[in-house]
């Protein structure tokens, strides 16, 4: 029995020695890995048309309609909206039906806050400085009104009139 215990002790000592050698055979070190990202200004733009419906050329009040520009921008982006004069411009924006025209204007809202009401005081001419908006507080969509107006009492022939204006959003 004594011999059996001696073998057990020798095997245990041998196992401890191998473990000690194994730990000393492997070195360990650490290093930091940098992680970064850059967020650039960006906006997604969509629009709804300014649809005047039926224009009555003998009615006294002007005909008003509202379209929109919807912007989903990177937080902190400060977009501007500029509108060109449309496809039928000749000294003023015009809706066209063949060779017939109806004059119209597009106005900026009362303020640069999202969903601000139409004021019909400041028109969007193509040569003007674009409408500067506030910085995007989040990536939630913000909607801005495009305030259209057809002046009253224009002599207009029967027809379907249209124009296309381009909204340029800079951010």
N, C-alpha and C positions, 0 to 999 in steps of 0.2 A: 503494500500500500504506500509505502514511503516513496517508492520510485514513481508511482502514479501521480502523487502530489508534486513531485519535483518537475515532472513534465508539464503539469498544468501551470506551475509558476514560470517555467521557462517560456511556454507559449504566451502567457500573459505579458511577460517582459518583452518578448519579441514583438508582439502587437503594439505595445506602447512605443517601442523604438521605431517601428515602421511609421506609425502615426506622426511622430516627431520629425522624422526625416521627410515625410510627405508635406508637412506644413512648411518646412524650411525650403522645399524645392520650388514652391510657387511664390512669385512676387505679385503684389497688387498695387495699383496706382489709380488715381481718379483724374478726370479732366472735365471741365465745364463745356457744355455745348450751347452756343448762343442760338436763340430762337427769335425771329423778328418778322414783322409784316408791315407793309405800308398801305394806308387807306387813302386813296385819291378821291377827289371830288367827282361825283357822278350823279346823273339824273336820268330817270326814265320819264318820258313825256307822252301824254295822250291828250286828245282834244275831243270836245263835242262841238257840233256846228252851231253857228248863229242862224237859227231858222226863223225868219220873219213871218212865215205863214202867208196868209192872203193880205196883200197891200191894197188899201182902198185909196186911190189917188184923189178922191174928192173929200176925204175926211180931213178935218182940221188938225187934230193932234198928230204928232209924229208917231211912227210905228217903231216900237222898241222890241228887242229880243236879246237874250243872253246866251252866249256860248261859254265854254270853259277851256282852260288849260290845266291839266292835272299833272303835278310834279311829285315824283317820289325820288328824293335826293339823299345823298350821303349826309349824315348829321354834320352840321357846321358849314355845308356848302351854301354859298350866297348866289343864287341864280338870278338872271335877268331874263325878261321876256321882251323880244322885239318882234314886230309884225311888219311884213312888207306891204306894199300898196295893192297887191292883188294883180290879177291877170288883165283887168279891164281899166286900169288907171289912166285917167287923162285929166290932170289938174285936181282930181278928186277920185276917191274909190267909187266904182260903179258896178252894179249888177247888170248883166247883159242877157238879152233874149234876142238872138240874131243880131240885127243892127240897132235894136232899141236898148235904151239904158235907163236905170234908176240910180240916182246918187244915194250913197250911204256913208256912214262913218262908224268907226269902232273906237270906243272910249276905254280908258283905264278905269278900274274901280276907284272908289273914294279914298282908299288907303292901300298900302302894300301888304296888308294882313290877308291871310287866306280867307276866302269866302266873303270879302268885303263887298258891300252893296255897290251897285252902279250909281255914278254921280252925273254922267254925261257932261263933264266939264273939260277934261283933258283928253284930246284925241290921240290915237296912236299913229302919227305919221312915220313913214319909213326913215326919214332923215333925223328924227328925234333920238335922243338918248333912250336906250331901252329902259323899261320899267324895272327898277331894282327892287328885289324882294328881300325879306328878312332871311337870316340864316336858318337853315332847316334845323328844328329842335330835335328831330328824330327822323327815322326812315319812313315814317307814316306819310301817306299821300296827302298833299295839300292841293286844294282846288282854288283857282283864280278865275274870276269872271272876266269875260270879254263882252263889253256892253255895246251892242249894235243899235244903230238908229237910222231909220229912213225918214228924211224930212217930209213934212206934210205937203200936199197940194202939188205934187209933181205930175206933169202930163206924161202918162205912161200907157203904152199900147198893151192889149191883152197878150199874155204870154207867161212862160215860166222863166224867171230870171235867176241867174246864179253868178258866183265869182268864187275864186279860191285865193285865200291869203295864206302865206307861210309864216308860222311862228318859229322864231329862232330863239332857243334857250341856251344861254351861255352860263357856265358855272365854274 
